[in-house]
């Protein structure tokens, strides 16, 4: 039984904006009192894409290509000691519980990570 699995991509702290298929926002300043990772989005419906942008930085895009897409894309703010902006593709059951996998090989994630040229 697996409660959750994810693909996590940590980016430099100079990334300032994020967007998913459902919403977009800004990475806030690091909170000196924060000790755990904090998800910034409010909409956890499954989606296929999340991206991060920053001034003079390439746009980083994480895309899943499995159908139907079981991933929930989430931007994450780390505690200040980690100084990272995180893009996460999370798979979790629709209902509380777990994924149950039979013995064998399974494809849990398929997709790509793209770095798109920064706009001048």
PyMOL CGO cylinders between C-alpha atoms (Angstrom):
from pymol import cmd
from pymol.cgo import CYLINDER

trace = [
    CYLINDER, 0.00, 0.00, 0.00, 1.27, 3.47, -0.92, 0.3, 1, 1, 1, 1, 1, 1,
    CYLINDER, 1.27, 3.47, -0.92, -0.33, 6.54, 0.67, 0.3, 1, 1, 1, 1, 1, 1,
    CYLINDER, -0.33, 6.54, 0.67, 1.26, 9.03, -1.74, 0.3, 1, 1, 1, 1, 1, 1,
    CYLINDER, 1.26, 9.03, -1.74, 4.10, 9.36, -4.21, 0.3, 1, 1, 1, 1, 1, 1,
    CYLINDER, 4.10, 9.36, -4.21, 5.59, 12.44, -5.80, 0.3, 1, 1, 1, 1, 1, 1,
    CYLINDER, 5.59, 12.44, -5.80, 8.12, 13.94, -8.16, 0.3, 1, 1, 1, 1, 1, 1,
    CYLINDER, 8.12, 13.94, -8.16, 9.84, 16.94, -6.59, 0.3, 1, 1, 1, 1, 1, 1,
    CYLINDER, 9.84, 16.94, -6.59, 11.90, 19.58, -8.36, 0.3, 1, 1, 1, 1, 1, 1,
    CYLINDER, 11.90, 19.58, -8.36, 13.74, 22.17, -6.23, 0.3, 1, 1, 1, 1, 1, 1,
    CYLINDER, 13.74, 22.17, -6.23, 14.62, 25.50, -7.86, 0.3, 1, 1, 1, 1, 1, 1,
    CYLINDER, 14.62, 25.50, -7.86, 16.69, 28.48, -6.77, 0.3, 1, 1, 1, 1, 1, 1,
    CYLINDER, 16.69, 28.48, -6.77, 15.07, 31.05, -4.51, 0.3, 1, 1, 1, 1, 1, 1,
    CYLINDER, 15.07, 31.05, -4.51, 15.06, 33.73, -7.25, 0.3, 1, 1, 1, 1, 1, 1,
    CYLINDER, 15.06, 33.73, -7.25, 12.00, 32.14, -8.92, 0.3, 1, 1, 1, 1, 1, 1,
    CYLINDER, 12.00, 32.14, -8.92, 9.08, 34.43, -8.08, 0.3, 1, 1, 1, 1, 1, 1,
    CYLINDER, 9.08, 34.43, -8.08, 5.94, 33.17, -9.90, 0.3, 1, 1, 1, 1, 1, 1,
    CYLINDER, 5.94, 33.17, -9.90, 4.20, 29.82, -10.26, 0.3, 1, 1, 1, 1, 1, 1,
    CYLINDER, 4.20, 29.82, -10.26, 1.24, 28.52, -12.27, 0.3, 1, 1, 1, 1, 1, 1,
    CYLINDER, 1.24, 28.52, -12.27, -0.70, 25.26, -12.53, 0.3, 1, 1, 1, 1, 1, 1,
    CYLINDER, -0.70, 25.26, -12.53, -3.55, 24.21, -14.82, 0.3, 1, 1, 1, 1, 1, 1,
    CYLINDER, -3.55, 24.21, -14.82, -5.97, 25.65, -12.25, 0.3, 1, 1, 1, 1, 1, 1,
    CYLINDER, -5.97, 25.65, -12.25, -4.38, 28.70, -10.63, 0.3, 1, 1, 1, 1, 1, 1,
    CYLINDER, -4.38, 28.70, -10.63, -1.32, 30.93, -10.40, 0.3, 1, 1, 1, 1, 1, 1,
    CYLINDER, -1.32, 30.93, -10.40, 0.46, 32.98, -7.80, 0.3, 1, 1, 1, 1, 1, 1,
    CYLINDER, 0.46, 32.98, -7.80, 3.68, 34.39, -6.40, 0.3, 1, 1, 1, 1, 1, 1,
    CYLINDER, 3.68, 34.39, -6.40, 6.19, 32.66, -4.19, 0.3, 1, 1, 1, 1, 1, 1,
    CYLINDER, 6.19, 32.66, -4.19, 6.09, 34.68, -0.95, 0.3, 1, 1, 1, 1, 1, 1,
    CYLINDER, 6.09, 34.68, -0.95, 9.20, 35.70, 1.00, 0.3, 1, 1, 1, 1, 1, 1,
    CYLINDER, 9.20, 35.70, 1.00, 10.65, 33.02, 3.25, 0.3, 1, 1, 1, 1, 1, 1,
    CYLINDER, 10.65, 33.02, 3.25, 9.07, 33.00, 6.70, 0.3, 1, 1, 1, 1, 1, 1,
    CYLINDER, 9.07, 33.00, 6.70, 11.74, 32.82, 9.43, 0.3, 1, 1, 1, 1, 1, 1,
    CYLINDER, 11.74, 32.82, 9.43, 9.31, 30.89, 11.67, 0.3, 1, 1, 1, 1, 1, 1,
    CYLINDER, 9.31, 30.89, 11.67, 8.45, 28.24, 9.04, 0.3, 1, 1, 1, 1, 1, 1,
    CYLINDER, 8.45, 28.24, 9.04, 9.94, 24.81, 9.81, 0.3, 1, 1, 1, 1, 1, 1,
    CYLINDER, 9.94, 24.81, 9.81, 8.13, 22.59, 7.28, 0.3, 1, 1, 1, 1, 1, 1,
    CYLINDER, 8.13, 22.59, 7.28, 7.34, 22.69, 3.57, 0.3, 1, 1, 1, 1, 1, 1,
    CYLINDER, 7.34, 22.69, 3.57, 4.18, 24.72, 2.82, 0.3, 1, 1, 1, 1, 1, 1,
    CYLINDER, 4.18, 24.72, 2.82, 1.97, 24.14, -0.22, 0.3, 1, 1, 1, 1, 1, 1,
    CYLINDER, 1.97, 24.14, -0.22, 0.94, 27.44, -1.79, 0.3, 1, 1, 1, 1, 1, 1,
    CYLINDER, 0.94, 27.44, -1.79, -1.98, 26.39, -3.99, 0.3, 1, 1, 1, 1, 1, 1,
    CYLINDER, -1.98, 26.39, -3.99, -5.59, 26.00, -2.87, 0.3, 1, 1, 1, 1, 1, 1,
    CYLINDER, -5.59, 26.00, -2.87, -6.88, 23.90, -5.78, 0.3, 1, 1, 1, 1, 1, 1,
    CYLINDER, -6.88, 23.90, -5.78, -5.69, 20.30, -5.58, 0.3, 1, 1, 1, 1, 1, 1,
    CYLINDER, -5.69, 20.30, -5.58, -7.62, 18.92, -8.56, 0.3, 1, 1, 1, 1, 1, 1,
    CYLINDER, -7.62, 18.92, -8.56, -5.47, 16.71, -10.78, 0.3, 1, 1, 1, 1, 1, 1,
    CYLINDER, -5.47, 16.71, -10.78, -3.61, 18.51, -13.54, 0.3, 1, 1, 1, 1, 1, 1,
    CYLINDER, -3.61, 18.51, -13.54, -0.83, 17.92, -16.03, 0.3, 1, 1, 1, 1, 1, 1,
    CYLINDER, -0.83, 17.92, -16.03, 1.34, 21.05, -15.68, 0.3, 1, 1, 1, 1, 1, 1,
    CYLINDER, 1.34, 21.05, -15.68, 3.12, 23.31, -13.22, 0.3, 1, 1, 1, 1, 1, 1,
    CYLINDER, 3.12, 23.31, -13.22, 5.68, 25.99, -13.98, 0.3, 1, 1, 1, 1, 1, 1,
    CYLINDER, 5.68, 25.99, -13.98, 7.89, 28.56, -12.27, 0.3, 1, 1, 1, 1, 1, 1,
    CYLINDER, 7.89, 28.56, -12.27, 9.26, 31.85, -13.61, 0.3, 1, 1, 1, 1, 1, 1,
    CYLINDER, 9.26, 31.85, -13.61, 11.59, 34.56, -12.40, 0.3, 1, 1, 1, 1, 1, 1,
    CYLINDER, 11.59, 34.56, -12.40, 13.27, 37.64, -13.85, 0.3, 1, 1, 1, 1, 1, 1,
    CYLINDER, 13.27, 37.64, -13.85, 15.97, 36.67, -16.37, 0.3, 1, 1, 1, 1, 1, 1,
    CYLINDER, 15.97, 36.67, -16.37, 15.54, 32.98, -15.50, 0.3, 1, 1, 1, 1, 1, 1,
    CYLINDER, 15.54, 32.98, -15.50, 14.31, 30.23, -17.79, 0.3, 1, 1, 1, 1, 1, 1,
    CYLINDER, 14.31, 30.23, -17.79, 10.68, 29.21, -17.26, 0.3, 1, 1, 1, 1, 1, 1,
    CYLINDER, 10.68, 29.21, -17.26, 10.79, 25.72, -15.77, 0.3, 1, 1, 1, 1, 1, 1,
    CYLINDER, 10.79, 25.72, -15.77, 7.84, 23.50, -16.73, 0.3, 1, 1, 1, 1, 1, 1,
    CYLINDER, 7.84, 23.50, -16.73, 7.00, 20.12, -15.21, 0.3, 1, 1, 1, 1, 1, 1,
    CYLINDER, 7.00, 20.12, -15.21, 4.45, 18.20, -17.31, 0.3, 1, 1, 1, 1, 1, 1,
    CYLINDER, 4.45, 18.20, -17.31, 2.89, 14.80, -16.80, 0.3, 1, 1, 1, 1, 1, 1,
    CYLINDER, 2.89, 14.80, -16.80, 1.78, 12.88, -19.88, 0.3, 1, 1, 1, 1, 1, 1,
    CYLINDER, 1.78, 12.88, -19.88, -0.09, 9.95, -18.37, 0.3, 1, 1, 1, 1, 1, 1,
    CYLINDER, -0.09, 9.95, -18.37, -3.82, 9.72, -19.15, 0.3, 1, 1, 1, 1, 1, 1,
    CYLINDER, -3.82, 9.72, -19.15, -5.85, 10.16, -17.12, 0.3, 1, 1, 1, 1, 1, 1,
    CYLINDER, -5.85, 10.16, -17.12, -3.45, 12.34, -15.18, 0.3, 1, 1, 1, 1, 1, 1,
    CYLINDER, -3.45, 12.34, -15.18, -3.47, 11.32, -11.50, 0.3, 1, 1, 1, 1, 1, 1,
    CYLINDER, -3.47, 11.32, -11.50, -1.05, 14.06, -10.44, 0.3, 1, 1, 1, 1, 1, 1,
    CYLINDER, -1.05, 14.06, -10.44, -1.89, 17.05, -8.28, 0.3, 1, 1, 1, 1, 1, 1,
    CYLINDER, -1.89, 17.05, -8.28, 0.53, 19.86, -9.14, 0.3, 1, 1, 1, 1, 1, 1,
    CYLINDER, 0.53, 19.86, -9.14, 1.64, 21.96, -6.20, 0.3, 1, 1, 1, 1, 1, 1,
    CYLINDER, 1.64, 21.96, -6.20, 4.11, 24.82, -5.67, 0.3, 1, 1, 1, 1, 1, 1,
    CYLINDER, 4.11, 24.82, -5.67, 5.87, 24.60, -2.32, 0.3, 1, 1, 1, 1, 1, 1,
    CYLINDER, 5.87, 24.60, -2.32, 7.71, 27.11, -0.14, 0.3, 1, 1, 1, 1, 1, 1,
    CYLINDER, 7.71, 27.11, -0.14, 10.52, 25.56, 1.87, 0.3, 1, 1, 1, 1, 1, 1,
    CYLINDER, 10.52, 25.56, 1.87, 11.78, 26.74, 5.26, 0.3, 1, 1, 1, 1, 1, 1,
    CYLINDER, 11.78, 26.74, 5.26, 14.35, 29.56, 5.01, 0.3, 1, 1, 1, 1, 1, 1,
    CYLINDER, 14.35, 29.56, 5.01, 17.33, 27.29, 5.68, 0.3, 1, 1, 1, 1, 1, 1,
    CYLINDER, 17.33, 27.29, 5.68, 16.59, 25.37, 2.43, 0.3, 1, 1, 1, 1, 1, 1,
    CYLINDER, 16.59, 25.37, 2.43, 16.11, 28.52, 0.25, 0.3, 1, 1, 1, 1, 1, 1,
    CYLINDER, 16.11, 28.52, 0.25, 14.19, 26.67, -2.49, 0.3, 1, 1, 1, 1, 1, 1,
    CYLINDER, 14.19, 26.67, -2.49, 11.10, 27.08, -4.60, 0.3, 1, 1, 1, 1, 1, 1,
    CYLINDER, 11.10, 27.08, -4.60, 9.65, 23.64, -5.23, 0.3, 1, 1, 1, 1, 1, 1,
    CYLINDER, 9.65, 23.64, -5.23, 7.47, 22.24, -8.01, 0.3, 1, 1, 1, 1, 1, 1,
    CYLINDER, 7.47, 22.24, -8.01, 5.78, 19.01, -6.99, 0.3, 1, 1, 1, 1, 1, 1,
    CYLINDER, 5.78, 19.01, -6.99, 3.67, 16.47, -8.87, 0.3, 1, 1, 1, 1, 1, 1,
    CYLINDER, 3.67, 16.47, -8.87, 1.84, 14.48, -6.20, 0.3, 1, 1, 1, 1, 1, 1,
    CYLINDER, 1.84, 14.48, -6.20, -0.26, 11.36, -6.65, 0.3, 1, 1, 1, 1, 1, 1,
    CYLINDER, -0.26, 11.36, -6.65, -2.66, 10.63, -3.83, 0.3, 1, 1, 1, 1, 1, 1,
    CYLINDER, -2.66, 10.63, -3.83, -5.88, 8.62, -3.71, 0.3, 1, 1, 1, 1, 1, 1,
    CYLINDER, -5.88, 8.62, -3.71, -9.12, 10.57, -4.21, 0.3, 1, 1, 1, 1, 1, 1,
    CYLINDER, -9.12, 10.57, -4.21, -10.39, 9.17, -0.95, 0.3, 1, 1, 1, 1, 1, 1,
    CYLINDER, -10.39, 9.17, -0.95, -8.37, 8.73, 2.22, 0.3, 1, 1, 1, 1, 1, 1,
    CYLINDER, -8.37, 8.73, 2.22, -6.58, 5.45, 2.05, 0.3, 1, 1, 1, 1, 1, 1,
    CYLINDER, -6.58, 5.45, 2.05, -3.83, 4.11, -0.14, 0.3, 1, 1, 1, 1, 1, 1,
    CYLINDER, -3.83, 4.11, -0.14, -2.93, 2.97, -3.61, 0.3, 1, 1, 1, 1, 1, 1,
    CYLINDER, -2.93, 2.97, -3.61, -2.73, -0.78, -3.69, 0.3, 1, 1, 1, 1, 1, 1,
    CYLINDER, -2.73, -0.78, -3.69, -0.27, -2.19, -6.21, 0.3, 1, 1, 1, 1, 1, 1,
    CYLINDER, -0.27, -2.19, -6.21, 0.00, -5.85, -7.14, 0.3, 1, 1, 1, 1, 1, 1,
    CYLINDER, 0.00, -5.85, -7.14, 3.50, -7.29, -7.23, 0.3, 1, 1, 1, 1, 1, 1,
    CYLINDER, 3.50, -7.29, -7.23, 5.29, -6.31, -10.41, 0.3, 1, 1, 1, 1, 1, 1,
    CYLINDER, 5.29, -6.31, -10.41, 6.43, -3.31, -12.36, 0.3, 1, 1, 1, 1, 1, 1,
    CYLINDER, 6.43, -3.31, -12.36, 4.32, -0.14, -12.54, 0.3, 1, 1, 1, 1, 1, 1,
    CYLINDER, 4.32, -0.14, -12.54, 4.64, 3.17, -14.38, 0.3, 1, 1, 1, 1, 1, 1,
    CYLINDER, 4.64, 3.17, -14.38, 3.97, 5.77, -11.67, 0.3, 1, 1, 1, 1, 1, 1,
    CYLINDER, 3.97, 5.77, -11.67, 4.95, 8.92, -13.57, 0.3, 1, 1, 1, 1, 1, 1,
    CYLINDER, 4.95, 8.92, -13.57, 5.67, 9.79, -17.15, 0.3, 1, 1, 1, 1, 1, 1,
    CYLINDER, 5.67, 9.79, -17.15, 6.40, 13.29, -18.33, 0.3, 1, 1, 1, 1, 1, 1,
    CYLINDER, 6.40, 13.29, -18.33, 9.03, 15.88, -19.01, 0.3, 1, 1, 1, 1, 1, 1,
    CYLINDER, 9.03, 15.88, -19.01, 10.86, 18.81, -17.49, 0.3, 1, 1, 1, 1, 1, 1,
    CYLINDER, 10.86, 18.81, -17.49, 11.41, 21.75, -19.84, 0.3, 1, 1, 1, 1, 1, 1,
    CYLINDER, 11.41, 21.75, -19.84, 13.49, 24.89, -19.49, 0.3, 1, 1, 1, 1, 1, 1,
    CYLINDER, 13.49, 24.89, -19.49, 12.04, 27.59, -21.75, 0.3, 1, 1, 1, 1, 1, 1,
    CYLINDER, 12.04, 27.59, -21.75, 14.10, 30.62, -22.73, 0.3, 1, 1, 1, 1, 1, 1,
    CYLINDER, 14.10, 30.62, -22.73, 13.49, 33.66, -20.53, 0.3, 1, 1, 1, 1, 1, 1,
    CYLINDER, 13.49, 33.66, -20.53, 11.77, 36.58, -22.19, 0.3, 1, 1, 1, 1, 1, 1,
    CYLINDER, 11.77, 36.58, -22.19, 13.97, 39.67, -22.49, 0.3, 1, 1, 1, 1, 1, 1,
]
cmd.load_cgo(trace, "trace")
